[in-house]
Amino acid sequence: MRLSWTRMVWFAAALCGVVSVTGCRAAERAVDTIGEVFTAAPERLGMADPLRGVWVTRWDYITADDVRTIMRDASQMGFTDVFWQVRGQADAYYESRLEPWGQELFRDGNDDKTPPTEAEVRKGPGYDPLEVAVREAHRRGMRIHAWMNVMPLWKGKVEPVSASHPWRSHRSWRLKDDRGVEQPLSDEYVIANPVLEDVQDHIVSVVRDIVSRYEVDGIHLDYIRFISESLEKDRWYPGDAVSRALFRQAKGLSADAKVDPAAMRAWVRDRISDLVHRIREEAVNTREGVTLSAAVWRRPEMARDQQLQDAARWANLGWVDVLMPMLYTDNDAQFSGDLRAWEAAVHRRGAIAPGIGVYKHDSGRQTLGQVKMHDDDKRFVLFAYSSLFHSRAPGSADTPQAESERLKRRVPLRTIMHD
């Protein structure tokens, strides 16, 4: 059934090369209506199976109709897996008992930046985006992975409106420097202190909650690293008294022992790895068949040493099933070099699916060329949906010119988007 549906999609989509933008979208909508009878439950993702994935950000949707449109587009394009963002900055884009609704769900349009009221956030958007996304993906035969930003606690100079948001309700979780000064709010992500047991307990609980209540096919970890880009370069994070005491305790040092910042940094990396292992054992493994994947830095040594993200180790130990190195570049030589570095560092077959930055490419021909650089060119993930289709994301224009540019990215990919 799934193959027949795919062939119908590509037969109709082939018309897009000879008709107008409007005609192309009409053909896509028509084949979607025809294809409603061709449904198949997705199978568990195996290490040798095709993985043609796309990232869908929390900015891409507002309404339930948006969710349905995204899933229709992804299915027509031939994606097997959708990486659907459910957590951005300690908030929830699903019905959660642990974190408040994400504020982006309450926008009036693409470029609306007006924050909702606390009452609006408490009431919710009137539907559950993840519930709709799971249903729509599965009835089209696609797998859906709940994509969550792990370490971010907030982003922006104005604090969240909800009093229940962890930034406001758990002040002790905030990252502090060696003077005990909290990381200030800014236009970059501020993060939770990854060495704290309470922080790790909470994150594991969030994952377990999603796995237990939604039929997701996978959990996808993003920002599972020490986000240091906005930190003061002459300060030491986490360098506060509580973090130093935890380091001494972990290393069996006396209460007054001097703490070496380099040794403590290595321990922070180990604590992030501890969290990955806990997510696997205490959350993902509670339901059979759930895949654990992670978006990781562009090279394994940079991930480990700069981002404190020991991702090659996670994959080689089987803690994570698939790594998606974020190889977002229009420099093909850099892409190839970074990909080869990951292929050399990770020994498990099928554990690498390169993340490709479609938004960096003027044409899908370059995207296609980068896909083909991977020995297993049926396993890749594209960033992101809004570079291929119009969405609710800020800056996504619904004009003939913008759609023409998106078509230039989509059309060349058709040769690889089916079995």
Secondary structure, DSSP 8 states (H G I E B T S, - for coil): -HHHHHHHHHHHHGGGGTS-HHHHHHHHHHHHHHGGG---------TTS-EEEEEE-TTS-SSHHHHHHHHHHHHHHT-SEEEEEEESSS-BSS--SSS-B-GGGG-SSTT------HHHHHH--SS-HHHHHHHHHHHTT-EEEEEEE-SEEEESSS--S-TTSHHHH-GGGB-B-TTS-B----SSEEEB-TT-HHHHHHHHHHHHHHHHHS--SEEEEES-S---TTS-TTS-TT-SHHHHHHHHHHHT--TT----HHHHHHHHHHHHHHHHHHIIIIIGGGSTT-EEEEEE-SSHHHHHHTS---HHHHHHTTSSSEEEEEE--S-HHHHHHHHHHHHHH--STT-B--EEEGGG-SSHHHHHHHHHHSSSTTEEEEE-GGGTS--SSTT---SHHHHHHHHHHHGGGGGTS--
